[in-house]
Amino acid sequence: MKIIKYTLLSLIFLLSACGEKEDEITKIDNPELVTIAFFDALYNEKNIEKAALVCSPKLARIILSYHSAKSVGRHLFNMSYDKVEIRPDGSGVKVREQFKDAAKITVYFDGYYQEDRLKDVKRVSLIQQDGKWIINKILKDPF
């Protein structure tokens, strides 16, 4: 009986921990980190539901319509990665000091797809709603 009790407690703990991770992405209060968490959810975690949590309703609907992270990457961003490192533009500009409720973030991708190394750059526009940063637009390639 004790074994069943401990097994159930362990299972409940694991399930509750999984739910918290998805909510963590919506609690980030830095637009650069929200952008990195969004792309990390898509390309490294392969979780479109988690990525959609930090998108505007219109963008979330578009992302969820693709049904898989691989399709979103291929069709929406024209990028495919098996594993990728994502970093924001390191120019040192304080985004929140320039724009209180809007930001345009540039992120750099360096990763691999089928043993080929690929590098890319993407820009997104974020707005602040109800104290949370959300991605509302994917901007055209900067180059």
N, C-alpha and C positions, 0 to 999 in steps of 0.2 A: 504494500500500500504506500509506503514511504517513497519507493522508487517512482511510482506513478505520480505522486504529489510533486516530487522534485522535477520530474520530466515535464509536467504541465507548467510548473512555475518557470522553468528554463525556456520553454516554448513561448509562453506569454511575454517574457522579457525580450526574447529575440524579435518577436513580432512587433512589440512596441518600439523597439530601437529602430527597426526598419522604417516605421512611419515617421519618426522624428527626423530622419535624414532628409526626407522630401520637404518637410516644413522648414528646415534650416535654410534652404535656398531663398525662401521668401523673407527671411529675417536679416539678410545682408543689407547694410546701409551704405555701401560704397558702390557707385555705378561701375567702376572697373571690375570689382570682385563679382558683381552680379553678372556682368558680361562673361567673365572667365568661367563662373559656375554654370552658366547657360551652355556654353560651348563644351565644357567638360562633361556635362550631363548628356549631350548629344553624341560626342565623339568617343569619349573614354568609357562612360557608364552605359551608353546605348539606351538611354531612358528618355523618351520624348515627353512622357507625362511630367517628369520632373522639370525638364526644360520649359515646358509650356506654362509652368507655374509663375514664371517671371516675365511673361509676355502679355501684351495687350490682348483683349479678347479676340480681335480680328486675327492677329498673328498666331495666337494659340490655336485658333480654329484651323488655320492653314497648316500649321505644323502637325497637328493631330490627324489631319486628313491623309497624311502620307503613311500612317500606320507603322512606320519603323524609322529608327534613327538613320539607318543606311540610306533610305529613300530621301529623307530630309536633307542629309548632307549632299547627296548626289544631285538632287533636283533644285533645291532651294538655295544652296550655297555653292554648288558646282565644285565640291570638294569631297574626297573620300579618304578616310584614314582608318587604319587598324588601331593605331595608338598615336597620340599626338601630345605635344607639349604646347600649352597656350600661355602667352604672356601679353600684358597690355603694353601700349606704347610707353616707353620710358623717358619721354621728353621732359618730365618733371612739372608739367602744367597742372596746377591745382584746379581740377574741373569744377568742383563744387564752389570754389571761390569765384569763378568766372560766371557760372550759370547756376542759379539757385535750384531750379526745378527741371532742368534739361541738361543733357550731356551727349556728346558724340564721342564714342570710344573706338579707338583703333586697336585691334589685337593681331598678334603675330602667331602663326601656326608653324610648327616644325615637327614633322612626324613621318611615319612610314605607312605605305599602303602596298601590300604584296611585295615587300622587301625593297621597294623604291622609296628613297627619301624625297619628301615633298615639303616645300615651304610656300606659305601663302599669307595674305593680309586681308582682313575684313574690317568693315566699319559698321557700327550699329548706333542707332539713336535711342536714347533712353529718356523717359520722363518720370517725374516723381508724382505718384498719386497716393493719397492717404498715408503719406510718410514712407512709402515703399518705392524703390526704383523698379521700373518695368521697361522692357524692350518694346518699343512701339514700331520701329522701322529698321529694315536692313538697308543700309545705304549702298550706293554704287561703289564699285571697286575704286580705291583711291589712285590707282596707277593705270 
